[in-house]
């Protein structure tokens, strides 16, 4: 079952039966038809190419919809397709060309397009050679089975351009009806002449020359279009390669600078952590030094300084050897600590205390350079 739905402006025609076409409708349509898919603006490049390169001012955007059995999904697909067609119409309005949309329902997309060419007398058609994502520089021929079938089976009066991603891949020249009529008439007359005369018919040399010139002219036109398209494609690809190389150079420079910056930041953080550790240790040592001075038994009771040569007197206390000797020389016979009379004035070196004092002095000497930092 085939259903054709056509929307032109605000008019809508739909039906499941074939519609008879009047002689006026059979006249070749001068509009340029652009076949699109139902996906959102997937064939935008084909429409833009048609507007920019065909020279036409009136366009018809065609979508062949394959119906779905489920009614609910079918309605959603139709609504989505009409929204997509409206977007294509909006592009035409922005590019200041007249356009209409044509919605066809048929089981086969290629048969729908052939049906359109036959019934509407389409003279010019633009369609995608393949999806834009499949485009490559080496693409020169049709690859899709649908496009190959349409190229082979479409009416010879229809001129078809096959594009992909804004580039012309190939085209098929359309032949005028008058040329076909003359060819058929010539063929019929030749056959009739062969029957009546029983001799081999020879075509007119002037007609052969005219046909050859027309074919050569069309071939040159197609060749010029192909050369210009190829030149434009090469220029675009060259500009893209240059831009890509410049971007890659900039990216490499930025990556190198970024790596240097990250390395400098890492070293700075490492030095900062090491400095914090050193400061904590120095602060701890300084605090220990301030809170823990020399032991009280390292201090001489007479000089109130750390003893260098400690000696024990008769009272049992330890004094700096020189200080206690001077004390006795000045005539004192009493203890500097208890003020009691001493039994004798003999002094005994305190070797153990002197060793302890020397060890403490060595440690203090080692800590002094670090505490001076603060």
Residue, then its C-alpha position, 0 to 999 in steps of 0.5 A: x500500500x502506497x500513500x502520498x502526502x503533499x504539503x504546499x503552503x497550507x494545503x495538504x493532500x493525502x490518499x491511498x489511491x493513485x491520483x490521475x494527473x492532468x495534461x497540465x501536471x505532466x509538463x516538466x517542473x522547473x523547480x529543483x527538488x532536494x531529497x532529504x532524510x528524516x534525521x534532523x538536518x542530516x542533508x543540510x549540506x545537500x540543500x545548501x549546495x543546491x541553493x548555491x550552485x544550481x542557480x535556481x530560485x524555487x526549491x521543493x524539499x522531498x522526504x520519503x517516509x517508510x511507514x511503521x506498522x504501529x500507529x503510535x510510532x507512525x504518528x511520532x515519526x511523521x511529526x518528527x519528519x515534518x518538524x525536520x522539513x520545517x527546519x529545511x524551509x527555514x534555511x531556505x527563507x534565510x537564504x532568500x529562496x522560495x521553497x515548499x515541502x513534499x512528504x511521501x509515504x512509501x515502503x521503499x525510499x528509492x521507489x518513492x523518489x522514482x515515483x516522484x520523478x515520474x508523476x511530477x515530471x521532475x527535471x532537476x533533483x539534488x540528493x545525497x550520494x552518501x551520509x556526510x560521515x562517510x565522506x572522504x577525499x577519494x569518493x568519486x563514485x556512488x556507494x549507496x545501493x539506493x543512489x545507484x538504483x536511482x541513477x540507473x532507473x530514473x527517467x532520462x529527462x531528469x538531471x540528478x546531482x549527487x552530493x556529499x558534505x557540500x561537495x559534488x560527487x557525480x551528476x547525471x545529465x538529463x535529456x530533453x523530451x524533444x531530443x527523446x521524441x526526435x530520437x524515437x521518431x528517427x528510429x521509427x522512420x529508419x525502421x520503416x525505411x528498412x522495411x520498405x526499401x530493404x536496405x540499411x538506413x544511414x542517419x543524416x550526417x548533420x544530425x550526427x554532428x549536432x548530437x556529437x556537438x551537444x554531447x561534447x558541450x555537455x561533457x565539457x560543462x560537466x568536466x568544468x563543474x567537476x574541475x571547479x569543485x575539485x579545485x575548491x575541495x583541494x583549496x579547502x582541504x589545504x586550508x584545513x591542513x594548515x590550520x590543523x598544523x598551526x593548532x597542533x604546534x600551539x597545543x605542543x607549545x602549551x603542553x611544554x609550557x604546562x609541563x615546565x610550570x607543573x615541574x616548577x610548582x612541584x619543586x616549590x611545594x617540595x622545598x616549602x615542605x622541607x623548609x616547614x620541617x626544618x623550621x619546626x625542628x629548629x623551633x623545637x630545639x630553641x624551645x628546648x634550649x630556652x626551657x632547659x638551661x644548664x642543670x643547676x649542679x653545673x653552676x658554681x655557687x660562687x661565680x654563678x657560671x657553668x664550672x669548667x674545673x669543678x672541685x669538691x670542698x670539705x662541706x661536700x659542695x662543688x665549686x669552680x676550682x679557681x673560685x674556691x681557691x681564691x675564697x680560701x686565699x682571702x682568709x676564709x675558713x668557712x663554707x660559702x654555702x653554710x657559713x660554717x667553719x670547715x675542718x680543712x681546706x683541701x679540694x678534690x677534683x670532681x671528674x665525673x661532673x667535669x665530664x658531664x659538663x663538657x658533654x653538655x657544652x659540646x651539644x650546646x655548641x652544635x645547636x647554636x648555628x641552627x638556633x641563630x637562623x631564627 
